Structure formats: structure tokens, C-alpha cells
Amino acid sequence: MLRYVATILLMMSLVPTALHARPPIDPDEGIKHISWDDAGDAIGQTVFVSGKIVRVGSAGRINFLNFDNERPPGFVGIVFGENLERFPGDLKELYENKLVEMRGLISTYNGNPQMVIARSDQIRVLDALPKTEGVEKKPVTTWSADPNEIVVATFNVLNLFDEVDDPYHADEGTRTKPRDELERLAATIHKVNADVIALQEVENRGYLERFNKVFLSDMGYENVVHFEGNDGRGIDVCLLSRAPIGEVTSRRHLTFKGPDGVERQFNRDVPAITVLPPGGEPLEVWIVHLKSKASGADSSEPIRLAEASMLRKLLDEKLEKDPNARIILTGDFNDTIDSTSLLTILGSGPTAMWPTPTKDTPDSILDPDQEGWEPIDFILCSPAMAKSYVEGSSQKMRAPAEMDGSDHDPVFARFKLK
């Protein structure tokens, strides 16, 4: 009996530890601490802002936490009337003439910086002002290749999942990616040093942005593209880019019939993302992540063939209308280059896609367990884009999963901008 009770007590003592284990990326990690008078340089960023609130006022339903007496103010905290019940007392008594730190998104009103405070836990009173960082951006990695070239890469990052259970997806069987694997992923992405990198198996935009901010802040990936796709487990395709982004088209709602006559949608999404490299011609990056063979070839093949047929149709429509369209189709195709699905996508004739011939990088580490495995991650080019390909530049950086944080290897290639 005593042993039974002791076991129960031990299990109860372990539960809080499991429930409150520190996430791989702390929610506040990577968020800058700035002074209130630097807020104007942090528009659109989530930051900690510190300073002294010199006056608390109101106008109708809007309450103002002013950090100076100027008109208009240099920076102001905003509390809407409907949120006052979330604060433990009168705002004037709580914060006027107090040193505070606020956490939130810097937005603007009539061109002036502000932060909307919706809850009391967004603001805390301080005994002394903390050391601030300013908002100067960290020096970013310069354009990765020759200034007249652009490096495009693809990398299936293997379940970049956060620590939160998503009730709308069957993610319960997928673990949160541990910190050490996140660090290895980031190290691999640093080595590739692509200007544009397509990623697969990312759970959501928020976690991608946290990963980018914490681990890739020196890479210059200021442009993030992500749409929630159709995957039941919640894995999506997305893009990080140093170059500006133009028009983006998601195809997650597109319906079509496959060769088997069954009406389908893309299992994930196939976004078409226009990249606008400085000093170069625009190009479109289409990202794919076709159905894997994990559930068996018999059940997955019809899905891949249906998606491949629709991809070929979309490519034909685009390239017949504009033969000079510069398109890169890249991602995890989950099939080999000589498979029916890949041959369907590649096509033939004037609209055929061209595969970049890939070789291992000089620093690749060959995994004995993967010897003989054929590639399933590709960079395919439209005829016009193939003319910009830098001969011999397409490479795969091979390494075991325990070294690069994924069971896939990144593939990258260089293209001339003009």
C-alpha cells in the first residue's frame, strides 16, 4: 500500500514538470528591448518598450499612456475602454509617473508610433529602466553569390512543430522539434546561404517567424511567405527570402480530378511566389510537397499522379501563354526523377521543365544508411529560367539527420539575374 501511494505521489510530482517544460524557443526569445524614443524605428515589430509614463489621459473610449508631453506624442500606449476590466485598477494610479516596460506590436496612427495594450500582463512597473538594444538591425549576411546571381534552395526541415497542440490538425503524434535539432537546422541553412529558400514541413507561420528571428536573424530573411495548407497533420510549405516579394498565389483551394476520376485538392499547397531580386528580372518560385509513400505506394501513387497531372496542366497554361516565364518548381516531390509522377511534371516539348543536375557539395557527409537512396528533392526550371542557370552550380548538402536536423538534405542552385 505504501509503495502504491509513493508511486502515485511521484507521478503527481512529475506532472507539473512535464506540463511546464520550457519550450524549445522561449516566447520572448529574440524580441528586442528598446527605449520608447526609438519606437518610431520599430514600426511593424513586436518589441519590449521601456520608459517613464509622464501622463495618463483619455478621449472617449481611448486611454493614452504618454511617454512625453509633446503634441503629437513621440510614442503612446493605447488601452481601449472595453479592455479596462482586464487591469487591476485605475490606469492613472497604476502607471502615471512610473517606470514601465510594455510588450507588443508597434503600429502607427496618423504616422505616429503606438502600442495597443489589451491586457495588464503586457505592461509591468519597474524599479529601474533596463538596458536597451536600440533598433539597429544586426548586420545581415550579404547577397550569397556573385551580385549578378541569386541562390535558390529547397529544404524539407522535418516537422518544424511548436509546443502547442493545434485542435484543428492531427498533430498529437508529432513531437515538438527539440532545441538541438533547431540549432542544427539553422546551422545547415547558414551553410547553404541561399537568397531564397523554400521549406517544407513547417507547422505554422508564427513558429517559422520565431525560428527565423531567433536562429536566422543574421541571414536577412525579411520576407516570409506561408499559407495554411490542406494537410491533415498541419505541415505546410513556405518561403524565406532576402529579395522582395511580389504577387503571391495560393492554390490550396483549387479542386481537380486525377487520372482515377476522383476530385481532389493539393495535399498541401503549391504557392506561386514572385521574387523581385534587386537589379534582376522577376522569377516565380512554385513550392511542392507531394504525398509521401509512408502510407504505401498503392494508396499514395494515385494522389501523387493526380497532383502531378494538375501541376503539369498549370505549367502548360502558364508557359503557353508566356513562353518567357521564369519559373522554378522546387520542393519535396517524394518520388524519383524517373518516376511516372516526375515524368508527368517534367513534360515534353516547348513547355517541358528542366531538372538542374545536382551533385554533392565538397563538404557533404555521406550517411551509410542512405547509400543508394535516390534523390526526391529537386529544383526544376522552365525553359526561360533554365537559360539563367549557372552551369554546375546545383548541389545537395548531404549529411545524416543527427547532423543537419532533418531526414532530407538541402538542394540549391545559382541563377543569373539578367
MIVEX-152468 format. One record per residue (C-alpha): residue in three letters; x, y, z. Coordinates in steps of 0.2 Angstrom, whole numbers, padded with zeros to 4 digits, always signed. Layout:
BEGIN
ALAXYZ
...
END
This chain:
BEGIN
MET+0000+0000+0000
LEU+0014+0012+0005
ARG+0023+0008-0012
TYR+0007+0012-0021
VAL+0004+0028-0013
ALA+0023+0033-0015
THR+0021+0029-0034
ILE+0006+0040-0035
LEU+0014+0054-0026
LEU+0030+0053-0038
MET+0019+0053-0053
MET+0010+0068-0047
SER+0026+0077-0044
LEU+0032+0074-0061
VAL+0016+0080-0070
PRO+0020+0099-0067
THR+0037+0097-0074
ALA+0031+0089-0090
LEU+0017+0101-0092
HIS+0028+0117-0089
ALA+0043+0111-0098
ARG+0052+0125-0106
PRO+0048+0126-0125
PRO+0062+0124-0137
ILE+0060+0143-0142
ASP+0055+0154-0127
PRO+0040+0165-0132
ASP+0051+0181-0128
GLU+0067+0175-0136
GLY+0073+0186-0150
ILE+0062+0201-0145
LYS+0071+0217-0144
HIS+0071+0228-0129
ILE+0071+0247-0134
SER+0068+0264-0127
TRP+0052+0272-0130
ASP+0060+0286-0140
ASP+0066+0273-0153
ALA+0049+0266-0156
GLY+0047+0275-0172
ASP+0061+0265-0179
ALA+0052+0248-0175
ILE+0036+0250-0184
GLY+0029+0233-0188
GLN+0039+0224-0175
THR+0035+0216-0159
VAL+0046+0223-0145
PHE+0048+0227-0127
VAL+0047+0246-0125
SER+0053+0254-0108
GLY+0052+0272-0101
LYS+0043+0283-0089
ILE+0024+0286-0092
VAL+0023+0305-0089
ARG+0004+0307-0091
VAL-0011+0295-0092
GLY-0026+0303-0101
SER-0042+0298-0111
ALA-0053+0303-0125
GLY-0069+0294-0126
ARG-0066+0275-0126
ILE-0047+0278-0129
ASN-0035+0279-0115
PHE-0017+0286-0118
LEU-0001+0281-0109
ASN+0010+0295-0114
PHE+0029+0295-0113
ASP+0032+0313-0116
ASN+0021+0329-0116
GLU+0024+0333-0135
ARG+0009+0335-0147
PRO+0008+0323-0156
PRO+0017+0312-0144
GLY+0033+0303-0149
PHE+0026+0287-0143
VAL+0010+0282-0134
GLY+0002+0266-0126
ILE-0016+0264-0131
VAL-0029+0255-0119
PHE-0047+0254-0127
GLY-0061+0256-0115
GLU-0068+0238-0117
ASN-0051+0231-0110
LEU-0051+0242-0094
GLU-0058+0227-0084
ARG-0043+0217-0088
PHE-0032+0229-0077
PRO-0032+0228-0058
GLY-0036+0246-0055
ASP-0036+0264-0062
LEU-0023+0267-0076
LYS-0018+0284-0069
GLU-0015+0276-0052
LEU-0006+0261-0059
TYR+0006+0269-0071
GLU+0007+0288-0071
ASN+0025+0294-0066
LYS+0030+0276-0066
LEU+0044+0267-0075
VAL+0037+0253-0086
GLU+0041+0240-0099
MET+0027+0236-0112
ARG+0027+0221-0124
GLY+0018+0222-0140
LEU+0017+0227-0159
ILE+0022+0244-0164
SER+0009+0251-0175
THR+0005+0269-0181
TYR-0009+0281-0180
ASN-0008+0297-0191
GLY+0011+0292-0194
ASN+0015+0292-0175
PRO+0021+0276-0166
GLN+0009+0267-0154
MET+0007+0251-0145
VAL-0010+0244-0141
ILE-0011+0236-0123
ALA-0025+0224-0122
ARG-0020+0215-0106
SER-0012+0220-0089
ASP+0002+0207-0092
GLN+0008+0217-0107
ILE+0014+0230-0095
ARG+0024+0230-0079
VAL+0031+0243-0067
LEU+0050+0243-0065
ASP+0061+0249-0051
ALA+0074+0254-0064
LEU+0075+0255-0083
PRO+0083+0240-0091
LYS+0097+0241-0103
THR+0090+0243-0121
GLU+0097+0237-0138
GLY+0091+0251-0150
VAL+0083+0245-0166
GLU+0098+0245-0177
LYS+0097+0229-0187
LYS+0110+0216-0185
PRO+0122+0215-0200
VAL+0115+0203-0211
THR+0124+0191-0222
THR+0127+0199-0239
TRP+0120+0193-0255
SER+0126+0175-0256
ALA+0134+0173-0273
ASP+0140+0185-0286
PRO+0130+0201-0286
ASN+0123+0196-0303
GLU+0117+0179-0297
ILE+0104+0173-0285
VAL+0104+0157-0275
VAL+0088+0147-0273
ALA+0087+0132-0262
THR+0074+0119-0255
PHE+0074+0110-0239
ASN+0062+0099-0230
VAL+0065+0103-0212
LEU+0056+0088-0205
ASN+0042+0093-0193
LEU+0046+0111-0188
PHE+0032+0110-0175
ASP+0029+0121-0160
GLU+0024+0115-0142
VAL+0006+0120-0144
ASP-0007+0107-0148
ASP-0017+0113-0163
PRO-0035+0106-0161
TYR-0039+0108-0180
HIS-0025+0096-0185
ALA-0020+0079-0180
ASP-0003+0084-0173
GLU-0003+0074-0157
GLY+0008+0061-0164
THR+0022+0073-0169
ARG+0034+0079-0156
THR+0040+0097-0154
LYS+0056+0099-0163
PRO+0070+0099-0149
ARG+0081+0114-0147
ASP+0097+0105-0153
GLU+0088+0100-0169
LEU+0083+0118-0172
GLU+0101+0123-0170
ARG+0107+0110-0182
LEU+0093+0115-0195
ALA+0099+0133-0193
ALA+0117+0129-0195
THR+0113+0119-0211
ILE+0103+0134-0218
HIS+0118+0146-0214
LYS+0130+0134-0224
VAL+0118+0134-0239
ASN+0117+0153-0238
ALA+0103+0154-0250
ASP+0095+0171-0255
VAL+0078+0162-0257
ILE+0074+0146-0248
ALA+0058+0135-0250
LEU+0054+0125-0234
GLN+0043+0110-0232
GLU+0035+0103-0216
VAL+0033+0119-0206
GLU+0018+0119-0194
ASN+0013+0137-0195
ARG+0019+0155-0199
GLY+0021+0160-0181
TYR+0033+0147-0177
LEU+0043+0149-0193
GLU+0044+0168-0189
ARG+0050+0164-0171
PHE+0063+0151-0179
ASN+0069+0165-0191
LYS+0070+0178-0178
VAL+0080+0168-0165
PHE+0091+0157-0176
LEU+0092+0166-0193
SER+0092+0184-0188
ASP+0109+0187-0197
MET+0103+0179-0213
GLY+0092+0194-0219
TYR+0077+0184-0222
GLU+0065+0199-0220
ASN+0052+0191-0232
VAL+0041+0177-0226
VAL+0028+0168-0236
HIS+0016+0155-0228
PHE-0002+0149-0231
GLU-0011+0136-0221
GLY-0012+0121-0232
ASN-0023+0106-0233
ASP-0013+0093-0224
GLY-0022+0084-0210
ARG-0006+0084-0199
GLY-0004+0103-0202
ILE+0013+0103-0212
ASP+0014+0117-0224
VAL+0026+0124-0237
CYS+0033+0141-0236
LEU+0047+0153-0241
LEU+0061+0164-0234
SER+0068+0177-0245
ARG+0081+0191-0244
ALA+0074+0198-0260
PRO+0057+0207-0260
ILE+0041+0198-0264
GLY+0028+0202-0277
GLU+0012+0194-0281
VAL+0008+0178-0272
THR-0005+0165-0277
SER-0010+0151-0266
ARG-0018+0135-0274
ARG-0024+0127-0258
HIS-0042+0129-0263
LEU-0040+0123-0281
THR-0050+0107-0285
PHE-0046+0095-0299
LYS-0049+0077-0305
GLY-0035+0065-0306
PRO-0032+0051-0318
ASP-0043+0040-0307
GLY-0058+0052-0309
VAL-0058+0056-0290
GLU-0060+0075-0286
ARG-0045+0081-0276
GLN-0036+0096-0269
PHE-0017+0098-0267
ASN-0012+0088-0251
ARG-0003+0104-0245
ASP-0002+0119-0256
VAL+0008+0124-0272
PRO+0010+0143-0270
ALA+0017+0153-0284
ILE+0028+0167-0277
THR+0035+0181-0287
VAL+0053+0185-0281
LEU+0059+0203-0286
PRO+0078+0202-0285
PRO+0086+0219-0285
GLY+0094+0223-0302
GLY+0087+0207-0309
GLU+0072+0200-0318
PRO+0057+0194-0308
LEU+0055+0175-0306
GLU+0042+0164-0299
VAL+0045+0150-0286
TRP+0032+0137-0285
ILE+0034+0125-0270
VAL+0028+0107-0269
HIS+0027+0094-0256
LEU+0019+0079-0264
LYS+0011+0065-0255
SER+0024+0053-0247
LYS+0025+0034-0249
ALA+0024+0032-0230
SER+0006+0025-0231
GLY+0011+0013-0245
ALA+0014+0015-0264
ASP-0003+0008-0269
SER-0013+0022-0259
SER-0001+0036-0261
GLU+0003+0034-0280
PRO-0015+0040-0286
ILE-0013+0055-0275
ARG+0004+0060-0282
LEU-0001+0056-0300
ALA-0017+0067-0298
GLU-0006+0082-0291
ALA+0007+0079-0304
SER-0006+0080-0318
MET-0013+0096-0311
LEU+0004+0104-0309
ARG+0008+0099-0327
LYS-0008+0107-0333
LEU-0004+0123-0323
LEU+0013+0124-0330
ASP+0006+0122-0348
GLU-0007+0135-0346
LYS+0007+0147-0339
LEU+0020+0143-0352
GLU+0009+0143-0367
LYS+0003+0160-0363
ASP+0020+0166-0358
PRO+0035+0156-0365
ASN+0047+0168-0357
ALA+0040+0165-0339
ARG+0054+0162-0327
ILE+0048+0148-0316
ILE+0057+0137-0303
LEU+0047+0122-0297
THR+0055+0116-0281
GLY+0052+0106-0265
ASP+0050+0088-0259
PHE+0042+0078-0274
ASN+0043+0061-0264
ASP+0047+0052-0279
THR+0062+0049-0290
ILE+0066+0058-0306
ASP+0062+0043-0317
SER+0045+0040-0309
THR+0028+0042-0318
SER+0024+0057-0307
LEU+0040+0066-0311
LEU+0040+0062-0329
THR+0022+0069-0329
ILE+0028+0085-0321
LEU+0043+0087-0332
GLY+0033+0085-0348
SER+0040+0087-0365
GLY+0041+0099-0380
PRO+0042+0118-0378
THR+0034+0119-0361
ALA+0045+0105-0353
MET+0053+0108-0336
TRP+0072+0106-0335
PRO+0080+0097-0319
THR+0096+0105-0313
PRO+0109+0091-0312
THR+0113+0090-0294
LYS+0130+0084-0286
ASP+0135+0083-0268
THR+0144+0098-0260
PRO+0163+0095-0256
ASP+0159+0095-0238
SER+0145+0083-0239
ILE+0145+0068-0226
LEU+0138+0053-0234
ASP+0127+0043-0222
PRO+0130+0024-0224
ASP+0111+0021-0220
GLN+0106+0031-0235
GLU+0119+0025-0248
GLY+0109+0020-0264
TRP+0095+0031-0259
GLU+0089+0041-0275
PRO+0085+0060-0273
ILE+0067+0066-0271
ASP+0070+0084-0268
PHE+0073+0094-0284
ILE+0074+0111-0292
LEU+0066+0111-0309
CYS+0066+0126-0321
SER+0055+0132-0335
PRO+0064+0134-0352
ALA+0067+0153-0349
MET+0074+0150-0332
ALA+0085+0136-0337
LYS+0094+0149-0348
SER+0099+0158-0332
TYR+0105+0143-0323
VAL+0124+0144-0319
GLU+0132+0128-0326
GLY+0137+0116-0312
SER+0130+0125-0298
SER+0116+0114-0292
GLN+0122+0105-0276
LYS+0115+0094-0262
MET+0122+0096-0245
ARG+0122+0078-0239
ALA+0123+0074-0220
PRO+0115+0062-0208
ALA+0099+0068-0199
GLU+0108+0069-0182
MET+0119+0082-0190
ASP+0108+0093-0200
GLY+0091+0091-0190
SER+0081+0083-0205
ASP+0079+0067-0214
HIS+0081+0077-0230
ASP+0096+0086-0237
PRO+0095+0104-0244
VAL+0097+0107-0263
PHE+0102+0123-0270
ALA+0107+0131-0287
ARG+0113+0148-0293
PHE+0105+0158-0307
LYS+0110+0173-0317
LEU+0099+0189-0313
LYS+0100+0195-0330
END
